C-alpha cells in the first residue's frame, strides 16, 4: 500500500511540473485576468499574470502595457515584460510591439526612456525609427519665428508691386506676435521630441542632431545601420545561450 501511495505521489509531482500542467495553470490565470479586467480591476488582473511566460499570457500583458488607460498599471505591465529573462530576443520583440501600439505620444516617450538600455536593440529601434520618421517635425518657437520671418522677407519686395501680398504679410506678422507672447506650446512639444530622439540615440549608442531634416535623416540612417544592429542582436543571443547552458551545467553538477 505504501508503494502505491509513493507511486501516486510521484505521478502527482510529475504532472504538476509537466508543460501541460503549467499550461493549465496559466490558462486559469488568464481566465481570472479576463474576469477581473472586465470589472475594471486592471491592477488586480495584471497581478494574476505575474511570472507567466506562455505566449497568450505575454500578449495579455503587452496589451495592458500598450493600451491600458491607467498609466501606472500600463507601466507595471511593461516592467513585468522587461523583468523576464530573455535569451532569444522573443521578449524584446513583444516589447517593441508594445511601443508600436502605445496609445499616445507621451506614453511612447516614457517607454522609449525605459527601453534605452535594452540588451536587444534591433526590433525596438525599428519601430522607434519608423515612428519618428513618420512624424511631422515639431518646430521650436525660435525655429518657427525664423521660418516666418524669412517668409516675410521673401515677400516684402514683391509686395510693393502686389498689394494683395500685404495682407499675407500682416497675417504672418500676427503669427510672430502670437508666438512671442506664448512660445511654451511649441517649445514643450519640441522638447518632448528632443527627449524621444535622445532615448533613441541612447539605445543606438549614438547622438543625433535634431532639426527639420531629422525625420528623413533617421530613416536614411536606419537603412544603412539596421543590418549591423540585427547582427549585434545575433551575437547577444549566442552569448546569452552560452551563459544559460553553462549555468545549467553548473547547476546539474551541484
C-alpha positions, 0 to 999 in steps of 0.5 A: 500500500505504501508503494502505491501511495509513493507511486501516486505521489510521484505521478502527482509531482510529475504532472504538476511540473509537466508543460501541460500542467503549467499550461493549465495553470496559466490558462486559469490565470488568464481566465481570472485576468479576463474576469477581473479586467472586465470589472475594471480591476486592471491592477488586480488582473495584471497581478494574476499574470505575474511570472507567466511566460506562455505566449497568450499570457505575454500578449495579455500583458503587452496589451495592458502595457500598450493600451491600458488607460491607467498609466501606472498599471500600463507601466507595471505591465511593461516592467513585468515584460522587461523583468523576464529573462530573455535569451532569444530576443522573443521578449524584446520583440513583444516589447517593441510591439508594445511601443508600436501600439502605445496609445499616445505620444507621451506614453511612447516617450516614457517607454522609449526612456525605459527601453534605452538600455535594452540588451536587444536593440534591433526590433525596438529601434525599428519601430522607434525609427519608423515612428519618428520618421513618420512624424511631422517635425515639431518646430521650436518657437525660435525655429518657427519665428525664423521660418516666418520671418524669412517668409516675410522677407521673401515677400516684402519686395514683391509686395510693393508691386502686389498689394494683395501680398500685404495682407499675407504679410500682416497675417504672418506678422500676427503669427510672430506676435502670437508666438512671442507672447506664448512660445511654451506650446511649441517649445514643450512639444519640441522638447518632448521630441528632443527627449524621444530622439535622445532615448533613441540615440541612447539605445543606438549608442549614438547622438543625433542632431535634431532639426527639420531634416531629422525625420528623413535623416533617421530613416536614411540612417536606419537603412544603412545601420539596421543590418549591423544592429540585427547582427549585434542582436545575433551575437547577444543571443549566442552569448546569452545561450552560452551563459544559460547552458553553462549555468545549467551545467553548473547547476546539474553538477551541484 
